[in-house]
Each structure stands twice: as C-alpha cells, then as structure tokens.
Amino acid sequence: MLAEMGHLILIVSLATGIYALMASFVGAVKHNTVLAISGQRAAFALLFLLTLALLGIEQALLADDFHFRYVASYSSRALPTFFKITSLWAGQAGSLLFWVWILAGYTALVVLIYKKSQERIIPYVIGILMVISVFFISLLVFVDSPFEMLAQAPADGRGLNPLLQHFAMVIHPPVLYLGYVGFAVPFAFGIAGLLSGKIDNSWVKTVRRWTVVPWLFLGLGILLGGKWAYEELGWGGYWAWDPVENAAFMPWLLGTAFIHSIMIQEKKDMLKVWNMVLIILTFTMSIFGTFLTRSGVISSVHSFAQSAIGPIFFGFVIFVLLTSVYILIQNLHLLKSSARIESVVSRESVFLINNVVFVGACFAVFWGTIFPVVSEAVRGVKITVGPPWFNSVNVPLFLFILFLTGVGPLVAWRKSSPQHLKRIFLKPLLVSLAGLVILLIMGITKIYALISFVLSIFVTATIVAEFHRGARARMKGKNESYFTAMFRLFERNKRRYGGYIVHFAMVLLFVGVTGSAFDTDAEVVLASHESAKIGRYEITYHGAQTFADEHKQVLRTHLTLKRDGKEVGDLFPQRHFYLVQEQPTTEVAVKSFLKEDFYVVLNGIDSETDKATFEVHVKPLVIWVWIGGYVLAIGTILGLLPNKQEQQRRRNTVTKETVSEQPETV
C-alpha cells in the first residue's frame, strides 16, 4: 500500500530536494551546465515523489485506514467520499504536504518554460525554490508527518469538522494555496536576478505574469472564504477582519502594489529597488500568513491548533526576510536608475502614491492583527482589536485607492497638461456630480457610503469613457463599425483593457461592500402558519420536519417569502447535528436579488410551544461582491492573453531560430 511507504517517500523527497538545491546553486556559481541540468531533473523527480506521497494519504483516507493518525483525526466511515478526498487539507500535516506539492508543480513549470530562454538565471531560481521546498518537507519528516501511525487503530475516525463540510470551503484552501505558493516564483526570480547579476527589465516582463496569476488565485481564495463565512457561520457577514482573513489579505495588498509598480519599471526604468523590496515583502507576508494559521498564537475559526511548528515557522520567516534584505543590500549597485519622476501630475506619480497607500493599508492590517500578541507579550494582557478599529483606519485608505483606480490609468506618462486632464476627466466628474445629487435625493446621507458610491460612479465613467474614446478613434482611422472597432481595440491591447475590466470588478466589490452600511436585522418568533413583516418582505412559517442519515440529523423549517406582496420563493433554514463529532451547525437560507439578499438563520424551536425563532437580515447589494469576483477573474484572464502583436513577434522569433538552426549549404 502506497500510504505505508509514505514516510519513506517523504525522506527520499527531502534528500532529492537537498540534492536539487545544491546541484542548482553549485551549477550556477561554477557555470557547470551538467550540474544545473541535473538540478532541474531532480526538481521533476521531487514533483513525482511528492505526488506519490499525496496519492498515498488520499489512498488511506478513501480506504478508512484509521491506523494513520491523520485519517483518524480528519475522516470517518460516514463522511461522504467527496469530503474524504478534500480532508487532505483539513489538517496541518496534510495541508503542508499539499502546500509543498503545489510548490513542486510551480517549480517544474518554471523549468519547462524557461530552461532555454533563461538559461543563466534558472539554476538560481530552482535553488531558491528548493530552499523553500526543503523547509516544508523537513517539517513533514521531522515535526508533523501525515503518515504517523497509531499503536491501535480506532473503530472509526473523528471525522471532518462540520464547519468545513461546505463546497466553498472545499475549494477555498486549494485556490488560496495557489496564491500563497505562487508568490514564491516572482520572489525567486528577483533574488536569482540579484545573485546572477542579471536584473535588467526582462526580469519585469518575466515576473509580471507570475505575479498576476497568484494574485488572482489569492483574491478568489479570499472571496471564496467570504462566501463560506456568509453561508456557513450564520452571523450574516462575509468579512470580520479575522486574523487568518487578514493573513491572506496582506500579501494580496502588497502583490497589488507590486503589479502596479512594475509597470513603472517596465515603461520608465524606475523604482527598481522599491520593486525588489515589494516582492520580498509580498512573499515574506505569504509565509507569515502560513505561520499565523499554524502557530496557534492567534484565535480564529480558520486556524489550526497550537503546535511545535509555530516557532519553527517564525524562524523561517525571519530567515527569509533577513537573507533577502542582505542579498538586496549587497547588490544595490545592480538596481541603479537615472530616470526620475518629472511631474506630480503624471501616471508615474499616481502609481507611486497608489503604492504607498497599498503598503500603508497592509501595515495597518498587519499591526491590528499582531497587536493582541504584542500586548500580551509586553503587558501580559491580550487586547483584542476588532472590526471597528480596522474599519476606521482602512475605509478612508481604500476609498482613496478607489479614487486612484479611476485617475491612474488615464493620466499621461511623464506629465499631463491641464488641457489633457480636462478632456479625460470633465465628463466623468459631471456624471459623478449628477450621481451625487441622485443619491442625496434617494436619502443616502451616510458619509462613507456616499463617498464610495460617488467614487464608484466616477471610476465607472472613466472606464466607459476610455473604451468609447478608443473605439471612436479607431472608427475614424480604420473605417470600422463601433462594435468592430471596440473588438479590434481590445484584441490589440488585451493587457490594457483587461486591466480596465479588473478595475471595474473593484468598483463592483466596493458597491457590494458599501451595501453593508444599510443592513436591516430582526428576530422573529413564529408559530406554524404565522407571518411576520420585515420592511418590504413578509415571511410565513409552515412548520418543521426532521430526518437523518448515517452522517447527521437535520431539522429543516419551511418559509415562504413575499416581496411587496408578491411571493418570490421558498426558504429552508436548517440546523444540523453531526453524529460523529456530536456538533451542531446552522445552515442559513438566502434569497438573492440584484438589490439585496434576504438572509434567514434558524436559532431554534421551543419544544413546549413549538414556536420557531428566526434571525433575519436584509443585506443590500451583497450579490455584487460575488459578481465582482467573476468579473475580476474574467478581466485578469483576458489581460494575461497575448496581444496580436506579441503573437506575431513570437512567430517571427521562432521562424528566425528555425532558420538559424538549418545547416549551411554550398
């Protein structure tokens, strides 16, 4: 059985990783091509070995082999097969194995793509990625192995935490890990560039895609986590500034700053040192986030229990940060640039301000997250920092970022004249003022909500105007119809217009989040066939039923929902009791509309009066948060597609290389 050889496979994986590390670095330093290629092959071997280990633990989970402590802790006979498979990342050891397996996959992909085009730098890249891999595999071998055996196998396992038995939570960790782990690649390219002495602007073009992809995965992972919290935890929200939520949010903020900042280096050969600092901090924060989740130093519904891994992880975070900063300082001469920002009113200046605000927001989140730990260490009292503090600090910062989202892409490089600013911003400003008047007439007076909506209108207007302006110019120059011109415009510059779509996704997210300022909450107690009104809605209770399977007992209530007197559907809020864990959970019922969600939680049924108590939330605009996530994915993917000119350039390059390789004829 593969699982029984699992720990041995991990030991061989550790030896393989160490060999790949040494062969890559020695091959790079000594310019030994044979050793460098050997290191690349060892990277492929490591992926194969870790795949065997991963299949081994999956085999044990599916076979209900409770001889393994991990299987006994996170699975059970009654657990549905789908959740048995995904139990791989339910516990610490399994999630660490999954983490390093993804890293091995990224490493193999880097080798496949760049082994010829980046021959000088790739050995350093592989060596750096192997340092990270060896650390994680060492944890699995020496600290917390998923293949640890029990002296006596129990008859059944403890099963998966009921809170994790939700579709969004099943795909949330893998997507999140693809983001966390993915930032290791641009980090490795950056440090490798410094070590190799090759740190020209081709580095920027290489790492841009390798940054955007994990940035997208991390962003979608955060949204999936919010979806899980919204539907599973029953408190009516999707973001609570929880420490583990913050742990994912911080590298995403820094990654966003880096993506914007490398545009300046790519276009103007500026901010080289700043960009290197940003990618170092982004990856370090990814490792720090993993540390927060696994150390037990903070309390969170997402985190693992306190273990010996915490101090080791913190030591690795410090090692990565100090080593990276040392390498950066030693090679500062490679990052010199003579270019300077020429005007405050320029795209370079706006992007730099954008960077500062993103980093400031990240620091605010970081400080609020670790402050309870610092206060306990210094004063012996753990002071909790809650959502009011995070909101008071970050809401103004994020509103300023929203403003820059509309301004930054449209301001000219180098310097913008007053005439240019008037031409591109006058109409969006007039539209925004009209929107402000309409919002005030609608009775919206909450200052932050008002600012958010007006800025959302402004940014949307700038994006629409930019698409329209480009299409009109192409219509005149190419004699094309409006929609043909729009399509050709996008086809020729997918990166630019895909970026505008991403910015529009941010607008939708802001609109959805701002809606929370107008939530309505109520608690109603209903007997069978009684009704209650909540604003424009009316619910009627039709009783409850109970049923069970080998996995859980279910108490399900039935409500009908009317809006403005018209029936719009049925709701079935439930309470589950999981038999193996002896743990109850709440299953909310949500009816979503474009304007708002009607959200119902069953608190319980009085056994004497048979009356049911429901917690009701009317939550405006929530659906736009999830729609924003879809638009974010679409815009990012479109922006990653090569432009027509790039495709032609690549075809020409391939043709030239093919011709040059032909033997000479007489």
Secondary structure, DSSP 8 states (H G I E B T S, - for coil): -GGGGHHHHHHHHHHHHHHHHHHHHHHHHTT-HHHHHHHHHHHHHHHHHHHHHHHHHHHHHHTT-TTBHHHHHH--TTS-HHHHHHGGGTSHHHHHHHHHHHHHHHHHHHHHHHTTTTTTTHHHHHHHHHHHHHHHHHHHHHT--TT-B-SS--SS-----GGG-SHHHHHHHHHHHHHHHHTHHHHHHHHHHHHHT--STHHHHHHHHHHHHHHHHHHHHHHHHHHHHHHHS-SS-S----HHHHHHHHHHHHHHHHHHHHHHHHHHS--HHHHHHHHHHHHHHHHHHHHHHHH-SS--SSS----THHHHHHHHHHHHHHHHHHHHHHTGGGG--------SSSHHHHHHHHHHHHHHHHHHHHHHHHHHHHHHHHHS------HHHHHHHHHHHHHHHHHHHHHGGGS-SS---HHHHHHHHHHHHHHHHHHHHHHHHTT---HHHHHHHHHHHHHHHHHHHHHHHHHHHHHHHH---HHHHHHHHHHH-HHHHHHHHHHHHHHHHHHHHHGGGG-EEEEEEE-TT-EEEETTEEEEEEEEEEEE-SSEEEEEEEEEEEETTEEEEEE--EEEEETTTTEEEEE-EEEE-SSEEEEEEEEEE-TTT--EEEEEEEEETTHHHHHHHHHHHHHHHHHHS--HHHHHHHHHHHHHHHHHTS----
